[in-house]
Amino acid sequence: MRNLKIMTGVMMLAAFTSCSTEPAVTDNSKTPEARFLEKQLKEVAAHGFMIGHHDDPVYGIGWEGDSARSDIRSVCGDYPAVMSFDLGRIELGGEMNLDKVPFDRIRKEAVAQYNRGGVVSFSWHVDNPVTGKDSWDVSDSTVVRSVLPGGANHGKFMGWLDTVADFLNSIRTVDGVKVPVLFRPWHEHTGSWFWWGQNLCTADEYKSLWKMTYERMQEKGASQLLYAYSPGYEPQDSTAYLERYPGDSIIDLIGVDGYQFDRDAYLKSMDGVLAVMKQVSEAHGKPMAVTETGYETIPDSVWWTGTLLPLVEKYPVSYVLLWRNARERENHYYAPYPGHTSEADFVKFYENPKTLFLNDFNKIEFK
């Protein structure tokens, strides 16, 4: 079970057992568990950086459904310190997300990761509310405007936000404590492949989307949430990085999403944006993270210690999140599995004192 320090305030929260009856909370109020997670994210970089993996315990290469299983754990003997899941399609009221994972299973795994002492994060690949297609449908440049106050889809979208809040509020321990979550919507907005991207809305519209999201979560009593801002690696300086930043009063962690296709280009781009993020982190007092990364199929047998480790260890990074090991798409995986060509190098990566897996993370005494 989770460290007793993290369970501070459980009794005061246990009474809140129904998300539909919770009172609204004031801006910037956070549960004790959320405040402790915020402290962990700020202080962990002094010890190293956490390793994360998307959908880690839900499925992997050649398997699905075994709760105790994890490709990362099968390789190195430990779970990742951070696990992320996606809310895409929850807005439609279905039982499964866009990757066909039941929301009940996601809730269960989020609680399990919290009880292990780990960190939980959620992204949201929300469908296009104008066209009814997926997040990647950028055929209409008025979508963000349409969901803001006064827009044609505002009412519908507020209902979608309520559905998200209700689900996040339902992720609770057996004692009724709401699991603290790092919520990461509206990601990779510096590209234009999502309907909220750079060329699909103005900077003011994007900021308003964030503000509306945050305020609705607050109204719904979701005070266990921290918020992550994660552009791609397009920004070349702090001005560009902060162009659509919704503000320190909303954001708790700054990040970047970037994947390797060409090694030299990846190193150059990531090194540049991490240097920018370090400046922003220091100026705004926000922890920083690599919120998504990886090298699809990891064809480089020494990628972990030869590329990723030397890149990240230069910066005060809280965590590095690898994308998922898909079971329904061939050659779409970002973490090693038993027998993979990079397995031995990943074990070396795991053994490095800078990389923090679950057991390493739980040994840290946070002040």
Secondary structure by P-SEA (a helix, b strand, c coil): cccccccccccccccccccccccccccccccaaaaaaaaaaacccccbbbbbbccccccccccccccccccccccccccccbbbbbbcccccccccccccccaaaaaaaaaaaaaabbbbbbbbbcccccccccccccccccccccccccccaaaaaaaaaaaaaaaaaaccccccccccccccccccccccccccccccccaaaaaaaaaaaaaaaaaaccccbbbbbbbcccccccccccccccccccccccbbbbbbccaaaaaaaaaaaaaaaaaaaaacccccccccccccccccccccccccccccccccccbbbbbbbccccccccccccccccaaaaaaaaaaccccccaaaaaacccc
